[in-house]
Amino acid sequence: MNRVPPVTLSIAGSDCSCGAGLQADLKTFQHFRTHGLTAVTCVVSETANIVRAVHPVPVETVVDQVSLMLDAFPVAAAKTGMLFSAAHVAAIASLFTHDARPLLVVDPVMIASTGDPLLEPDAIRAYTDQLLPLAHVITPNLPEAETLLGAKIADLVSLEAAARDLSDRFGTAVLLKGGHLEGASCVDLLVADGKVHRYEDPRIPVAGSHGTGCTLSAAITAGLALGHPLPEAVRLAKAYLGETLRHSYTLNKVLAAPVHALNQGTTF
């Protein structure tokens, strides 16, 4: 008899170029052999080079999707990606306040790699007041962390201070991604249970980074669903992301260097 895989849920936007969003999450869930579910928050017309339009799904439709998935499936871990508005953020938070909720990974998506905004300004307060305190771990990049803290993060010293501040402020673990800092390597810091875990990898030269945040947070979600402790889930997720970047490719001038989903069963 086949083993029943753990169930993972992505609550995020749809990327028609399939490099980020729900599509990237499903590829990642499949790689880690979890059963992936989705709830669509926005339909985004985009490529790795441009965000042309964002079409939000009505809040009540998003709530209906998420509540149905949580009722119908034994969701072990869930993640949020693009939520777009304060109303969407508040609605999702209301569904994860019960004690039996799945482990929740919050990727506070605010700006696309193209620089286009993906979050309405008034939604930041909803994140900080309602959703982030419910997370098992949050995975901001530097610009997102700076927005949440209202302070600049200029170097590795301030990176650790910012990660600790975020963890204390929201009462949750924080994976602060330092890829925006200059240097030959990328340093990410996980603050969990008062301990700091450092992950440092050589910078991989690719033409773009579209979908890296989605892929990483989805891989962490899958690792948690599989029963790995958070530091190990992050390690496995970063190994997977590194391999996808090393196997990325450029199709043409419109779609540059998408993160490439590896075949199921690749080992690290």
N, C-alpha and C positions, 0 to 999 in steps of 0.2 A: 504494500500500500504506500502511495506517495505521502511524504510528510506535508502537512498543511502549513503553508508559509505564514509568517506573521503579517499583519495588515498595516499598511501605512497610508496616510491621507495627506494630500497636498491641497492647500487652500490658497489659490494664487491666480495670476493672470495667464491668459493663453497667448503664446507667442507664435504667430503664423509661420515664422522662419524656423521654428523648432530648436533654436539654440538656447533658449532660456525658458522661464516660466514652467507651466504645467508639463509641457512636453519634455523639457530637460529633466524634471523631477521623475516622470514616469520611466524614462530611460534609465535613470539612476536606480530607482526602486527595482526595476527588472534585473539590473546587473547584480544587485545584492540579494536577489531571490526573495523579495517581499512582494505581497500582493498590493499593488498601488491603486488607490482611489483618488478622485479629484473632485474639487468644487471650484467652479470658475467664478472669479470675482470681476474680471475685466477681459474684454477681447481687444487685444492690442495689434494694430497694424504696424509691424516693425521688421527690420532686419538688424544685423549687427551694426549697421552704419546709420540707421535713422529710425526714430519713432515718429510715424506719420499721423497716427490717431489712436486715442484711447477711448474705448466704448465700455463704460461701467455696466455691469449686470445689476439689476435692481436688488436692493438689500434683502428684500423678502425672498427673492429667488436664491440668493446665496445662502441665507439661513435655512431655507428648505433643503438645499443640497446637503449642507453640513449636518443638519440634524438627522436627515434620513440616513446618511452614511454612518453616523455614530450609533443610531438605533439598530441598523441592519447588520453591521459588521463589528467584530471584536477588534477595534482599532487599537493597536499597541502604541503607536506614536504618530503624531501629526506635525505638520509644519505649515507656517504661513509665509507667503511671499508677498506679492503686490496686493495691497488691500485698498488703495486709492483714496478713500475718504474717511472722515471721522465716523460717519454712520456705519460704514463697513467694519471698521476696527471695533467699534463699540458692540456691534451685533455679534461678531466672532467671539469677543471676550465673554459675552453673556452665555455662550454655549460651553465655555470651559471653566466655569466656576464651581462645578460640583466635584466632590472628593474623588469620584471614580473616573475622572477625565483621563484621557491618554497623556503620555508624556508629550509636551508641546515645545517645538523648536520654532522660535520667532526670528525670521530674517526680516529686519525692518527696512524693506525696500523703499527707497526714497528717490533715487536718481539713477537713470539708466547709464550704462557705460558710455553712451553717446553724449551724456550731459543733459538729456531731456528729463524733466521732472516726472515722477511716477506716483507722487503722493501730494494731495492737497495740503496746503500749509496748516490748516486747522486740525488735521488728523494727528499731528505730532503729539498734541496734548492727550488725545485719546489713547495713543500708544503708551505714553508715560504713566497715565493715571489708571488705565484699565487692563491693557493687554500684557505689557512687559512683566508686571509682577506675577502673572500666571505662568510664565514660561519656565521650562526646565533649563533651557539655555537660550540666550540670544546671540546672534551672529552678525553684529554690525561691522561694516568696513570703517575706515577712518572718517570720511565725510559724514557718514551716518552717526558715528559716535560723537563727532564734534557738534552736530546738530542737537543730539540728545543732551549733551553736557553743556553746550553753550561756551565751549572753550577750544582753543587750538591744540592739536596734538602734533608736535614738531619732531619728536625723536623717540628713541626706544625707552628712554627714562620716562617721558610723559606718556608713552604707550602703556606701560605697566600701571602708572598712577591712574590713568583713565579707565583701564580695565577694572581695577579694584574699586574705583569710584562708581562705575556703572553697576557692578555686582552688589555693592553696599546699598546703592540708591534703590535698586529694584528687587533686591532680595533674591537674586537668581544667579546662576552661573553665566559667565560671559566669555565668548570666544571673540576677541577683538582682532580683526584681520589687519595686519600692517603692511599689506602690499603696496599701498600708496606712498610709503616712505621710500626715500632713495637708498640705493645700495645694491650690491651684487646678490644678496639673498633676501628672501621674504620671511619676516618673522611674525607669527601669530601667537597670541597669548591667551590661554584659557585660565580663567580664575574660577575655581570650583571648590566649595567647602573650605575656603580660606587659603587654598594652595594655588600656586601659579605654575602652570605647565607651559613650557616653551616649545614651539614647533618652528624649526628653521629649515628652509629648503632653498637651494639655488634658484635664482630667478630664471624662468623659462622664457626665452625670446619667442613671442608669437605676435601676430599682426593685430590681435584684439583679445578682449577679455569677456566678450559677451557670454553670459550664462554661467560664469564661474561661481558667483555667489549662490545662485539657485542650486547648482550641482553640488556644491559643498554642503549646504544646509540639508539637501535631500539625502545625501550620503550619511550625514550624521543621524538624521531621522531613521534611516534604515538600520544603522548600527545599533541605535537604542532599541528599536523594535526587535532586533535579534538578540537582545539581552546583554550587549556589551556595556561596561561602565563608560561614563561619558568621556574620560580621557582616551580610552581605547577607541571609542566610536569616532572621535575627532582624528586620531592617528590614521585609522583605516580610511576615513573620508578624505583626508589630505593626500594619502597615497593614491587613492583612486583619481582625485582631481589632477594630481601631477601627471599620471599616465594619460588621462584624457587630453591634457594640454600638449603632451609630447606627441600624441597622435592626431592633433588638430591639423587642419588643412585650410587652404584658401580656394574657394570655388571660382570666384570672379571678383570684380571690383565692387560688386554690390554686397556680397556676403564674405566677409573677411574672417578667417581663422575661427570657425565655430568650434566649441568644445565637442570633442568626438566621443560618443558613447562607446565603451568597450564591449566586446562580446561577453555574454554571460559566462561566468565561471573563471574569468581571469584571476589569478592569484598573485599576491604581493608578498 
